[in-house]
Amino acid sequence: MQQRTLARELANCLGKEVYVQGWLNNIRSFGKLTFLILRDQTGFIQVVVESKEELGKLDGLQPGTIDRK
């Protein structure tokens, strides 16, 4: 398993694939893109979801959800 990257460390990881964990703060859909706002103990992380397959995995998630799959 890849080591977790905290929100405060993301500025040092531009262009790299990272593993994040946190609470679901909000989900916003804008046409073909969906934005997840995750919260960890150091701040907020915006995740962009473009794939319909990946978006289907989010069905039923509510703000405050923690998913450790």
HUWOUR-V314692 format. One record per residue. N is the residue number from 1. PSI is psi in whole degrees, -180 to 180 (999 if undefined). OMEGA is omega in whole degrees, -180 to 180 (none if undefined). NEAR is the number of other ideal C-beta (glycine too) atoms within 10 Angstrom. Layout:
# HUWOUR-V314692
{{N PSI OMEGA NEAR} {N PSI OMEGA NEAR}}
This chain:
# HUWOUR-V314692
{{1 140 179 4} {2 149 179 7} {3 140 -180 6} {4 140 175 12} {5 128 180 18} {6 158 -179 15} {7 -42 -177 17} {8 -16 -179 12} {9 -8 -172 13} {10 -31 180 17} {11 -25 179 7} {12 2 -174 9} {13 20 -178 11} {14 133 179 7} {15 1 -179 4} {16 154 173 8} {17 134 -179 7} {18 162 176 15} {19 121 180 9} {20 155 175 16} {21 149 177 13} {22 -172 178 21} {23 143 175 14} {24 117 -179 18} {25 -40 -176 16} {26 153 172 12} {27 130 177 17} {28 131 178 10} {29 133 178 10} {30 90 180 7} {31 -119 -177 5} {32 -7 -179 10} {33 143 173 11} {34 135 -180 18} {35 127 173 13} {36 134 173 19} {37 113 177 16} {38 153 179 18} {39 130 170 16} {40 -173 -175 17} {41 -9 -178 9} {42 -7 180 12} {43 -158 -177 13} {44 150 -180 13} {45 129 175 20} {46 126 179 13} {47 131 179 14} {48 127 178 8} {49 120 -179 17} {50 -27 -174 9} {51 131 177 10} {52 -34 179 9} {53 -45 179 7} {54 -37 179 11} {55 -36 178 16} {56 -27 179 8} {57 -15 -176 12} {58 -7 -178 14} {59 131 177 6} {60 -7 179 6} {61 138 -180 13} {62 157 175 7} {63 136 -178 11} {64 -9 -179 9} {65 139 172 12} {66 120 -179 10} {67 119 -176 11} {68 37 179 4} {69 999 none 3}}
